[in-house]
Amino acid sequence: MATEILKGDTVLKTVKRGKPPADCAVIGTWKLQSYVRERLSDGYRHNQFGDAPEGYIGYAADGRMYAIFTCCDRVKPRDVVPSEEESVALLATMVAYAGTFSIGDDVVVHHIDTSWNQAWTGTDQARYYVLHGDTLTVTTVPYESYRDGIMGRSILVWRRVR
């Protein structure tokens, strides 16, 4: 399960709840370019969802947000309704959630209302970000991976959709 906000982190103290400021630089739609997982123990990095993951994250002026991204080589079900095995494979190759967000100095907190993983619903997820032009790099706080149980962080690079 993802780690909730790390209390005591001074950067997180800059987060302001409520609607984002009118000049908030993250407002918009962003297309996923890469999704890298970094192990904390040794810094090893790998493409969590392959070389060409797909997805979007959106931040709206009203303070709502969504994120959905998938692995590049997902199983295609044999029928409209996936089998149990296909459903398990599909769930393991996606992340999807929506809610509201709060912004601070180089940090955004996702307040999750609904999620592909019910354990995330109702949680606050801190994401550190760096914005360079039309590239938004978002890094999670360290968490134990739902895939392998190893502590690490995710680094996602997004390109602004114009």
N, C-alpha and C positions, 0 to 999 in steps of 0.2 A: 504494500500500500504506500502511496506517496506520503512524504513527510509533510505535516502541516507547518505553518509558519514557525520559524525558529524564534522564540521569544528572547528579547534582549538584544537582538541584532539592531545596531544603531540605524542602519539604512531603512529598516522596516518602520522605524519611528517617524519617518518622513511621509509615510502613506496617509493619504487623506481620503476618507470615505465620502461617498456621494458622487454626483456627476463629475466627470473630468473637466478640467478647464477648457475653454473654447480653443485654445492654441495647443492642445495636447497632441504631441507628435505621433503617437501610436494609432490615433483614430484612422480607421480605414480597413481595407481588406488586404490580406497578405497571403501569398502562395508559398507553400513549403518548397525549399530548395534542398535541404539536407536535415537529417535527424541522426545525430551521433550520440552514442552512449559512452561515457567515460567512467571507468572503474576508479574508485577512490584509492584503493590499496596500492595501485602501481601506475595509474594514469593511462592504462591501455584504452584505446578508443576503437570503436567499430560502428559501422552503419547499422543502427538498430533495425531499420525497416528496409534495408537494401540500398542500392546505389541511386535509386530514383523513386523515393517515396512520394506520395501525392497527398495534398491536403491544403486546408485553408484555416486561417485564424482571422477573426474580425473583431474590431473594437469600434463601438458606436458612440456617438456624442451623447446619447442618453444613458451611458454607463453600462450597457449590456455588452456581452462578449460571447463568442462561440469558438470552439476549436474542433476540427475533425481532420485526422490524418491516418493514412493507411500504408501498409507495406506495398512495395512495387510488384510483387509476384503473388498476389492473393489467389486462393483457390476459387475457381468458378464452379458454382453448384451445377449439378446435372439437371436440376429442375428449378422452378420458381421458388419452391420451398426447400431450403437446404436440408440435407440429412443431418442427424445429430453430429456426426463426425465433421461434416462440412461446417456446421454452425460453430463448433469449437475452434476450428482452424480460422474461420472468419473473425471471431471475437479476439483471438490471440494476435491478429495482424491489424488492429485498429485502435485508435484512441478517439473518443468523442465526448465532449461535454459543453455545457453552456451555463451562463449565469450572469453575474455582474462583475465589475472590476473596480479596483481602487488603484490610484497611481501615486508614486512617490519618486524620490530621487533615484533614478536608474533601477527602479523596482516596480513591478505591477503585481497585484494580488488578485487572483481569480477566486471569486466567491461562487462556488459551484452549486447550482440549483438542480441540475440533472446531468447524468453521466452514463457512459457505457459500462462503467464499473460502479455499482451502487455504493461501494465503500468510499468513493470520492464525493458522492452527493452530500451536501451540507458542510463540506470542508472548505477551508481557505488555503489556496495553493500559491506560494510565493514564487515569482519568476523574475530573475534579474535580466535586464535588457540593455543592449547597446544599439544605438541607431546611427547608421552612417548612410546618408542619402536615402536611397530606396531599399536598403538592406537592414532588416531588424534581426538581431541575434538574441535569442531568448535562452537563458540557462536556468534550469530548475535548481532548487536547493537539493542537497543530497537526499536520496531515498533508496529504500530497498526495492530492487527490481521485482516486478510481478512475474517476470519471465524466468529469472535465474536466482533470485534471492540475494544477489550481491549488491552492496552499497555502491552508489555512484551518482552521477548526475546526467541529465540529458541536455544536449546543446542543439537547438533547432535554429536554422537559418531560414528566414522568410524574405521574399521579395514583394514590394508593394505592387498591388494590382492597379493599373491605370486604365 
